[in-house]
């Protein structure tokens, strides 16, 4: 998923993540334009997945 696509779909993806993983809080899901890698890193740490797995997962959710 490209950065622009992620930005556009983030509100929907974020709500899906919160439904599936209520232990992930808003701080972990904070999205800032240009800092997508930091968001991905936080998700990797919380979910115990690789960067590639997180990107694929977000693509499926979006």
Secondary structure, 3 states (H helix, E strand, C coil): CCHHHHHHHHHHHHHHHHHHCCCCCCCCCCCCCCCHHHHHHHHHHHHCCCHHHHHHHHHHHC
